[in-house]
Amino acid sequence: MALHETFSLGADPELGLQAEVAALNAQFEDATADDVLRAAIRHQFAGGIAMVSSFGADSAVLLHMVAQIDPSTPVIFIDTVKLFPATLLYRDELIEKLGLTDVRTQKPNKDELSKEDPAGMLWMSDTDACCHIRKVVPLAEALNGFEAWISGRKRFQSASRSSLEFFEIDEGRVKVNPLADWTAAEILDYAKTHDLPPHPLVAQGYPSIGCLPCTSKVAPGEDPRSGRWRDQDKTECGIHWPTHGKEVDGSGI
């Protein structure tokens, strides 16, 4: 019996999930990213896990790892309709190069956009609301039916991610962070070793890439994510907030 099946037999599903995550973090405390991914994809959540990828600055590394384990693993890509054209081209390039066979592009609901953001300028007045309708809601819809999902977040990306664990709970699902303990140098080394193409905007000064209106270039020495929602009291789009509007663990893609 799989570990997640064992813990789900408890009377309280939330307590069972907490026990499952605690056990997984203890079991894989010193494991490699590949160990974590293989266990999650092939055993722990086999048939019930998806990867969520922004196809951003360093997404190729984790996408490559997943493809090596099972290229048919569902990969969810949220197209906010506000992305850089280069990101869409990069997505297509990586799909072909890595042989990914189940990349699912999810867009915001057209009726909701017409109602909440008819002019497409909501980002200018309320970035949280814009992210919610263009990212949070579409992702929730895309994850329907999955019991776990894979994130590419890393501890080095920001102070708020410094305590990130391999496994955590998010909206009743298990979220897997196989690269949590990787450094920026390890990401670059892996990409170079496996000849992975970089996102074309990285060379132009964008180490963290989101939607075009809310992403700016980053100067040398700045936090890599400082170009996201610059000059705003906002560091995350919201898809990693267990409760929308309240960041609990400071995570993000």
C-alpha positions in Angstrom: 0.0 0.0 0.0 1.4 3.4 -1.0 2.2 5.9 1.7 -0.5 8.3 0.6 -3.1 5.6 0.7 -2.1 4.6 4.2 -2.4 8.0 5.6 -5.7 8.8 3.8 -7.4 6.1 5.8 -7.5 8.3 8.8 -10.8 10.0 10.0 -9.4 13.5 9.4 -8.1 13.9 5.8 -6.2 17.1 6.7 -4.3 15.3 9.6 -3.6 12.4 7.3 -2.1 14.7 4.7 0.0 16.4 7.3 1.3 13.1 8.5 2.0 12.0 4.9 4.0 15.2 4.2 5.9 15.0 7.4 6.8 11.3 6.7 7.9 12.2 3.1 10.1 15.0 4.3 11.7 12.8 6.9 12.2 10.0 4.3 13.7 12.2 1.6 15.6 14.7 3.9 19.0 13.9 2.3 17.7 12.7 -1.1 18.6 14.1 -4.5 16.2 15.9 -6.7 16.1 12.9 -9.0 15.2 10.6 -6.0 12.4 12.9 -5.0 11.0 13.2 -8.6 11.2 9.5 -9.3 9.5 8.6 -6.1 6.7 11.1 -6.6 6.1 10.4 -10.3 6.5 6.6 -10.4 5.4 5.5 -7.0 4.0 8.0 -4.4 1.5 9.8 -6.7 1.7 7.6 -9.9 -1.0 8.7 -12.3 -2.1 11.5 -10.0 0.7 14.1 -10.3 1.3 17.0 -12.7 4.2 19.5 -13.1 3.3 23.2 -13.2 5.8 25.2 -15.3 6.1 28.8 -16.3 8.6 27.9 -19.0 10.6 30.7 -17.5 14.3 31.5 -16.8 15.4 28.2 -15.4 12.4 25.9 -16.1 14.3 23.8 -18.6 16.2 22.0 -15.8 13.2 20.6 -14.0 11.4 19.9 -17.3 14.4 17.9 -18.5 14.5 15.9 -15.3 10.8 15.1 -15.5 11.1 14.1 -19.2 13.9 11.7 -18.3 11.7 10.0 -15.8 8.4 10.0 -17.8 7.9 12.4 -20.8 4.2 11.7 -20.6 3.9 13.4 -17.2 1.2 16.1 -17.5 2.8 19.6 -17.6 0.5 22.5 -16.9 1.4 25.9 -18.4 -0.7 28.9 -17.5 -1.0 31.3 -20.4 -2.2 34.6 -18.9 -2.5 36.2 -22.3 -0.1 38.8 -21.0 3.1 36.8 -21.4 6.2 37.7 -23.4 5.9 36.3 -26.9 9.4 34.9 -26.3 8.0 32.7 -23.5 5.5 31.1 -25.8 8.2 30.3 -28.4 10.5 29.0 -25.7 7.7 26.7 -24.5 7.3 25.2 -27.9 11.1 24.8 -28.3 11.4 22.9 -25.0 8.4 20.7 -25.8 10.1 19.6 -29.0 13.6 19.3 -27.6 12.6 17.4 -24.5 10.0 15.2 -26.1 7.2 16.2 -23.7 4.0 14.6 -24.8 1.3 16.1 -22.5 1.8 19.8 -22.0 -1.5 21.4 -21.2 -1.8 25.2 -21.9 -4.5 26.7 -19.7 -5.9 30.2 -20.3 -8.2 32.5 -18.3 -11.9 32.1 -18.8 -12.9 34.5 -21.6 -16.2 35.4 -20.0 -14.5 36.2 -16.7 -11.9 38.3 -18.5 -14.7 40.2 -20.2 -16.4 40.8 -16.9 -13.4 41.6 -14.6 -10.8 43.0 -17.1 -12.6 44.1 -20.3 -9.9 46.6 -21.3 -7.0 44.2 -20.3 -5.6 46.9 -18.0 -6.4 45.5 -14.6 -2.7 45.0 -13.9 -2.3 48.8 -13.7 -4.8 49.2 -10.8 -4.9 45.9 -9.0 -2.1 43.4 -9.7 -3.4 40.9 -7.1 -6.8 40.8 -8.8 -5.1 40.5 -12.2 -3.0 37.6 -11.1 -6.0 35.9 -9.4 -8.1 35.9 -12.6 -5.3 35.2 -15.0 -3.2 32.7 -12.9 -4.7 31.5 -9.7 -8.2 30.5 -11.0 -6.9 28.9 -14.3 -4.4 26.8 -12.3 -7.0 25.6 -9.9 -9.1 24.5 -12.8 -6.1 22.8 -14.5 -5.2 20.9 -11.3 -8.6 19.5 -10.8 -8.3 15.7 -10.5 -4.6 15.7 -9.5 -3.6 14.8 -5.9 -0.1 16.3 -6.2 1.9 18.7 -8.3 5.5 19.6 -8.9 6.9 23.1 -8.5 10.3 24.5 -9.5 10.8 26.8 -6.5 14.2 27.0 -4.8 15.4 28.3 -1.5 18.0 30.6 -2.9 15.4 32.6 -4.9 14.3 34.8 -2.0 14.5 35.1 1.7 10.8 34.1 1.9 11.7 30.7 0.3 14.7 29.9 2.6 12.9 27.2 4.6 11.2 25.5 1.6 10.9 21.7 2.0 10.7 19.0 -0.6 7.0 18.3 0.2 4.3 20.6 1.5 0.5 20.9 1.5 -1.4 23.3 -0.8 -5.1 23.4 -1.0 -5.6 19.7 0.0 -2.8 18.5 -2.4 0.8 17.6 -1.9 3.2 20.0 -3.6 6.6 18.6 -4.5 9.7 20.9 -4.7 12.5 18.7 -5.9 14.9 21.6 -6.5 14.3 23.2 -3.1 18.0 22.9 -2.0 19.6 23.6 -5.3 21.9 26.6 -5.8 21.9 29.0 -8.8 25.3 27.5 -9.8 23.9 24.0 -9.8 21.0 25.1 -12.0 23.5 26.6 -14.5 25.8 23.6 -14.4 22.9 21.2 -15.0 21.7 23.2 -18.0 25.2 23.4 -19.5 25.9 19.7 -18.9 22.6 18.7 -20.7 22.9 21.4 -23.4 19.5 22.9 -22.4 18.6 26.1 -24.3 18.2 29.2 -22.1 15.1 31.4 -22.1 16.1 34.1 -24.7 15.2 37.0 -22.3 17.7 35.9 -19.6 20.6 37.3 -21.7 18.7 40.6 -21.9 18.6 41.0 -18.1 15.5 39.1 -17.1 16.5 36.4 -14.5 12.9 36.0 -13.4 10.2 36.1 -16.1 6.5 36.6 -15.6 3.9 38.6 -17.5 5.2 41.3 -19.8 3.5 44.4 -18.0 4.8 43.4 -14.6 8.3 42.2 -15.4 11.3 44.5 -15.6 15.1 44.0 -16.1 17.2 43.3 -13.0 20.5 45.2 -12.4 23.6 43.2 -11.4 23.5 42.5 -7.6 19.8 42.8 -7.3 17.6 40.0 -6.0 16.7 37.9 -9.1 13.0 38.4 -8.5 13.2 42.2 -7.9 12.1 42.7 -11.4 8.7 41.1 -10.7 6.1 43.7 -9.7 8.9 46.3 -9.2 8.2 49.0 -6.6 5.2 47.2 -5.3 4.6 45.4 -2.0 4.1 42.2 -3.9 6.5 39.2 -4.4 4.2 36.4 -5.5 1.5 36.0 -8.1 -0.6 34.0 -5.6 -0.7 30.5 -7.0 1.3 29.2 -4.1 -0.8 30.9 -1.4 -2.8 28.2 0.5 -5.3 31.0 1.1 -5.5 33.6 -1.6 -4.3 37.0 -0.5 -2.3 35.7 2.4 1.2 34.3 1.8 1.9 31.6 4.3 5.2 30.2 3.1 6.4 32.8 0.7 6.6 30.4 -2.3 6.2 30.9 -6.0 7.3 29.7 -9.4 
